[in-house]
């Protein structure tokens, strides 16, 4: 893609028509600024994949133009891809104090700390990258130190909201800078780029402060241990759990590596206050009376290896859940996680626990960090953009956000619902969308970045559904005679002892196929293997209606 000197461009490499792996790009001429670099967890169809990050082919081709990665806040869907991207792009990272603390943890874990330049910013910072000047404004969200970004370009002002809601009584007193937003709007905004997560939900997002009272009430009613599971990054919620435990004279244990790491960063940087002597080690839990114990753990999204899942199956070494204990899920399931969360709740009930779960309206234990419809309309009204691009959400959310923008006066033809890779160009005060850049998913499998493609995933899917069959045959290198075999081994397809006749027929067909090919003077391994796979595959499907992966192995001696 060629970006002319006088053209301002915006596009997403992730975060459109999906929840997760947010990455957005603002470019003016030869200056590129990246906004966020998130990861997304795979669904059950992506077997063996650990994480999904954006495809950065365009950025790799233009890395000499990249001036900065600016991170709006520290949630995984905004910082989770950073360690993997940095292996290909050496770029400076700008973020607030708490967000930098979380990024720093990731870089240490991936041994990238020394090579990466981290620059701290705040809502008063002003940066300059070529012809783009950048300023910021504070927004409220479910994690400390969140920013909206203002790009001042020769074409006009572009505003990126980050994730936000308008919480007028935030638990951490980090108030949304409404006056600054209004001032930006008075200057005249060319385009607003705004998150859409809760665009379907009417009303105003409830304040985080309402959760504290409900937590304290649940702690006071509890007769056994209290176990609270929430997002480790929700420091405001963690502080409320600490306060409830303190009021009910309970000691607090932290379970889960992420929870321990985030709490240590929050304590170190002054975002969390825990009374001296209140924290205890996990191995002390069973030594205290149950009514004196509170546990804060990871696993609110049903992650199978997280602390809550292991507690629910009785597989946590230092702690156990007994009848009468209270378990609070202080988070709502992210779409796609409902089944895993339900399984854990069932397990907890079987252990005899009192389980408090569900949306904020029913339990008061969770409120969203994303703005409802009235919050989104307020942002649009304050900023007063000429053009509007909804982001951060699935298509229906973007659609509803478009309707909200129209309802507050944005012209219908000035609203762009785009896909990842679609480029919106601004030139002479006019916007158009006619071009694309490469975009897509990059799969992380262990230490491999992008090593797993569709063919590998297809093979994994086939193995998971129908198993595999390995048939081994040994051939004399000289006269090509069969010395031994075929011997067939089944894994995940049929149990050999229960399928003697089937395996015998597979061996017979394999031998027959090899013999017939040799009689026709065909000795190439690849042709022999292809014919074995075809013959055996047709037979097995006729007998079992299954299509296992067939691996012929020919040994020459």
C-alpha positions, -999 to 999 in steps of 0.1 A, spaced: 0 0 0 14 34 -9 5 62 15 10 96 -1 26 125 18 -7 143 23 -29 113 31 -39 103 66 -49 66 69 -64 44 96 -68 7 96 -71 -22 120 -50 -54 120 -71 -69 148 -101 -59 169 -128 -56 142 -156 -82 140 -141 -99 171 -134 -95 208 -96 -96 212 -62 -91 196 -67 -54 192 -42 -36 170 -49 -4 151 -27 18 129 -26 55 122 -4 66 93 4 100 79 29 98 50 61 82 63 50 81 100 32 51 114 19 48 150 5 15 163 -22 15 189 -22 -16 212 -10 -51 204 -33 -77 219 -38 -114 218 -69 -136 217 -74 -170 231 -83 -197 206 -116 -216 205 -119 -254 207 -115 -257 169 -79 -245 170 -63 -276 185 -30 -270 203 -29 -233 196 -20 -212 227 -27 -177 215 -38 -157 184 -21 -125 175 -25 -101 145 -7 -107 112 19 -79 110 31 -84 74 23 -48 65 42 -35 95 72 -57 87 73 -43 52 72 -8 66 91 -11 98 114 19 90 83 41 92 70 29 126 76 55 153 59 40 183 35 15 198 11 33 221 -8 11 246 -41 24 259 -43 0 289 -30 -33 303 -57 -59 294 -45 -90 276 -65 -82 245 -44 -50 242 -9 -62 254 -9 -100 250 8 -99 216 36 -76 225 63 -101 233 57 -120 200 56 -88 179 88 -75 194 107 -105 181 101 -91 146 98 -54 152 121 -34 175 99 -4 184 96 19 214 65 13 236 46 42 252 22 34 281 11 45 315 28 35 347 6 5 356 4 -7 320 42 -5 317 44 -27 349 23 -54 332 42 -52 300 75 -53 319 64 -86 335 58 -101 300 91 -89 286 110 -104 316 92 -137 311 102 -137 274 137 -123 280 131 -92 259 135 -66 286 170 -53 277 162 -49 240 130 -29 244 126 8 250 97 15 275 86 51 279 61 62 306 33 86 296 2 100 314 -29 120 305 -8 152 303 19 139 280 25 154 246 45 135 220 56 143 184 63 118 157 72 135 124 41 153 113 19 137 140 15 152 174 -1 130 201 -19 140 233 -41 120 257 -71 121 280 -80 99 309 -109 74 307 -124 50 333 -123 13 327 -119 -19 348 -81 -15 351 -60 15 363 -43 41 341 -64 40 309 -60 66 282 -78 78 251 -55 91 224 -57 123 203 -37 124 170 -31 160 157 -23 157 120 -22 181 91 -54 165 79 -72 171 112 -77 155 146 -84 118 151 -95 105 185 -91 69 196 -111 63 228 -94 31 241 -118 10 263 -140 32 284 -171 39 304 -182 70 322 -180 60 359 -188 91 379 -177 74 412 -147 53 403 -133 32 431 -97 44 424 -107 80 419 -94 80 383 -122 101 368 -129 103 331 -116 137 319 -149 149 305 -139 186 303 -108 177 282 -129 155 259 -153 185 254 -124 208 247 -111 184 221 -146 183 205 -146 221 204 -114 221 184 -131 202 156 -125 164 153 -121 148 119 -127 113 130 -137 94 162 -126 57 166 -145 43 194 -150 9 211 -183 -9 207 -183 -38 232 -216 -29 249 -233 -11 221 -263 -34 223 -269 -27 260 -293 2 268 -287 27 296 -255 37 315 -229 13 328 -232 9 366 -204 22 387 -177 -2 401 -184 12 435 -217 -8 439 -197 -41 438 -179 -33 471 -210 -33 492 -222 -66 478 -188 -82 484 -187 -71 520 -223 -84 526 -214 -118 512 -182 -119 533 -202 -111 564 -228 -139 557 -202 -165 549 -195 -191 576 -166 -209 559 -139 -198 536 -146 -172 510 -131 -178 475 -133 -149 450 -123 -153 414 -120 -123 391 -97 -109 364 -63 -104 379 -60 -71 360 -91 -57 378 -72 -40 405 -102 -20 417 -121 -53 423 -91 -68 440 -90 -37 463 -127 -43 472 -120 -79 480 -91 -68 503 -114 -43 520 -141 -69 525 -116 -94 540 -102 -67 563 -137 -57 576 -145 -94 583 -111 -101 599 -100 -126 573 -65 -133 561 -60 -133 523 -42 -158 501 -35 -153 464 -37 -183 441 -26 -183 405 6 -170 390 -11 -141 371 -29 -130 403 3 -130 423 22 -111 396 -4 -84 390 -9 -78 427 29 -75 432 30 -49 404 0 -30 418 15 -30 453 49 -19 441 35 10 421 9 22 446 -23 11 429 -33 -14 457 -32 -11 495 -31 -43 516 -28 -40 554 5 -53 569 2 -90 579 -30 -96 560 -15 -116 531 -6 -153 538 10 -180 518 -11 -207 501 3 -234 524 -11 -215 555 -47 -218 543 -55 -251 560 -38 -241 592 -64 -213 600 -101 -217 609 -122 -215 577 -140 -184 589 -107 -165 590 -97 -173 554 -103 -155 522 -88 -166 488 -84 -145 457 -77 -165 426 -77 -167 388 -100 -188 367 -132 -167 364 -133 -175 327 -132 -213 332 -95 -217 322 -88 -254 328 -54 -249 344 -63 -219 365 -66 -220 402 -104 -220 404 -107 -250 380 -82 -270 400 -100 -261 433 -133 -272 418 -119 -307 410 -100 -310 443 -66 -309 425 -51 -279 442 -22 -289 465 -25 -263 492 -62 -256 495 -95 -274 492 -132 -264 490 -154 -279 517 -192 -279 522 -202 -245 535 -175 -225 518 -186 -196 496 -173 -191 461 -179 -158 443 -174 -154 406 -168 -116 403 -167 -115 365 -190 -123 336 -180 -150 311 -165 -137 279 -186 -149 249 -173 -184 242 -163 -193 277 -198 -200 291 -195 -238 288 -162 -239 307 -175 -216 335 -207 -237 338 -187 -268 342 -167 -253 371 -199 -240 388 -214 -276 386 -182 -289 402 -183 -264 430 -219 -272 438 -210 -309 439 -184 -300 465 -211 -284 487 -200 -248 481 -224 -218 482 -217 -203 447 -225 -167 438 -224 -161 401 -242 -144 373 -244 -109 358 -240 -78 379 -277 -71 379 -286 -104 396 -257 -107 421 -241 -72 423 -207 -89 421 -197 -76 387 -202 -45 366 -188 -41 331 -158 -19 323 -172 -10 289 -197 17 282 -234 10 275 -254 29 249 -257 61 269 -219 61 276 -212 57 239 -236 84 229 -220 108 255 -186 102 240 -199 109 205 -216 141 218 -185 153 235 -161 147 206 -186 157 178 -167 140 150 -173 145 113 -165 109 106 -170 79 128 -154 44 128 -167 19 154 -141 -7 165 -136 -34 192 -165 -56 188 -183 -82 167 -203 -70 136 -236 -67 154 -220 -44 180 -205 -22 153 -239 -20 137 -256 -9 169 -228 16 175 -234 30 140 -271 35 149 -261 53 180 -239 76 161 -266 85 136 -290 92 165 -267 119 179 -262 136 145 -233 119 126 -242 117 89 -249 82 78 -224 84 48 -197 95 73 -198 63 93 -175 35 82 -179 -1 94 -147 -17 83 -130 -51 84 -95 -59 96 -72 -47 68 -97 -21 53 -80 13 50 -99 45 56 -80 74 39 -85 110 48 -74 136 22 -87 172 18 -111 167 47 -128 138 29 -127 101 38 -130 71 16 -124 33 19 -111 18 -12 -79 -1 -3 -68 -30 19 -35 -41 36 -27 -77 45 -44 -88 77 -53 -121 94 -44 -143 123 -10 -155 134 -11 -186 156 12 -191 186 20 -227 193 45 -231 221 75 -210 211 65 -210 174 51 -179 159 31 -185 127 45 -220 123 11 -236 124 -10 -231 93 -43 -244 80 -28 -277 69 -14 -285 103 -47 -275 120 -66 -296 95 -44 -326 104 -49 -320 141 -86 -318 136 -86 -351 117 -65 -368 144 -88 -355 171 -119 -368 153 -110 -401 137 -75 -409 151 -47 -424 130 -35 -457 115 2 -465 110 11 -493 87 48 -504 85 63 -526 58 99 -536 53 113 -541 18 146 -556 6 167 -529 -10 181 -553 -36 153 -573 -50 124 -552 -36 109 -582 -20 87 -577 12 108 -589 41 83 -583 69 50 -568 76 28 -551 69 22 -543 106 -6 -519 115 -9 -498 146 -41 -479 155 -42 -448 178 -75 -431 185 -93 -451 157 -100 -487 168 -85 -508 196 -64 -534 179 -75 -563 200 -111 -556 193 -106 -552 155 -85 -582 145 -103 -588 113 -102 -551 103 -65 -549 109 -58 -582 91 -77 -569 61 -57 -536 62 -25 -556 62 -37 -578 33 -47 -547 12 -14 -530 20 6 -561 8 -16 -565 -22 -11 -528 -32 27 -529 -29 29 -562 -48 7 -550 -77 27 -518 -80 60 -537 -81 46 -560 -107 40 -529 -128 76 -518 -122 66 -489 -99 90 -485 -70 88 -448 -61 80 -444 -24 56 -415 -28 35 -433 -54 34 -465 -33 24 -445 -2 -3 -426 -20 -18 -458 -33 -17 -475 1 -35 -444 17 -61 -445 -10 -68 -482 -9 -69 -484 29 -89 -452 32 -116 -464 9 -118 -497 28 -120 -481 63 -146 -456 53 -168 -484 38 -164 -504 70 -165 -477 97 -177 -445 80 -145 -429 96 -115 -412 80 -85 -418 102 -52 -403 92 -32 -430 74 6 -430 77 23 -457 56 59 -463 66 83 -481 42 116 -493 55 143 -504 31 171 -528 44 
